[in-house]
């Protein structure tokens, strides 16, 4: 969902989260994440590595940006577009 449209009081499905659509929902489901609350306390970097292992291929680095955006959002930060995390990712890996 577009980060500007996200409402914290309406987070029933993964697609209610910022930057999450059907494809990212499938990726999160592969990691055992079924609801937004499953993201609380998760490590976005570990999620990215696990997804690469489970799919047998290196994921696009932007997937990590999306994971950072939703984990941070579920841990209380404001909703932001996924590309707001690109610089952090580039500095970190």
Residue pairs with C-beta under 8 A, 6 or more apart in sequence:
1 15
1 16
1 17
1 18
1 19
1 20
1 21
2 18
3 18
3 19
3 69
3 79
3 80
3 81
4 79
6 16
6 17
6 18
6 73
6 79
7 16
10 16
11 17
11 36
11 37
12 35
12 36
13 25
13 35
13 36
14 20
14 24
14 25
14 28
14 29
14 33
14 34
14 35
14 36
15 21
15 22
15 25
16 36
17 36
17 39
17 70
17 73
17 74
18 69
18 70
18 73
18 79
18 80
18 81
18 82
19 66
19 69
19 70
19 81
19 82
20 28
20 66
20 70
24 63
24 66
27 51
27 59
27 63
28 34
28 39
30 51
30 54
30 55
31 47
31 50
31 51
31 54
32 38
33 39
33 42
33 47
36 70
36 74
37 74
39 70
39 71
39 74
39 75
40 74
40 75
41 75
42 71
43 71
44 64
44 67
44 68
44 70
44 71
44 72
45 64
45 67
45 92
45 93
47 67
47 71
48 59
48 63
48 64
48 67
51 59
51 63
52 58
52 59
61 89
61 93
62 82
62 83
62 86
64 85
64 89
64 93
65 82
65 83
65 85
65 86
65 89
66 82
68 82
68 85
68 88
68 89
69 79
69 80
69 81
69 82
69 84
69 85
72 80
72 85
73 79
73 80
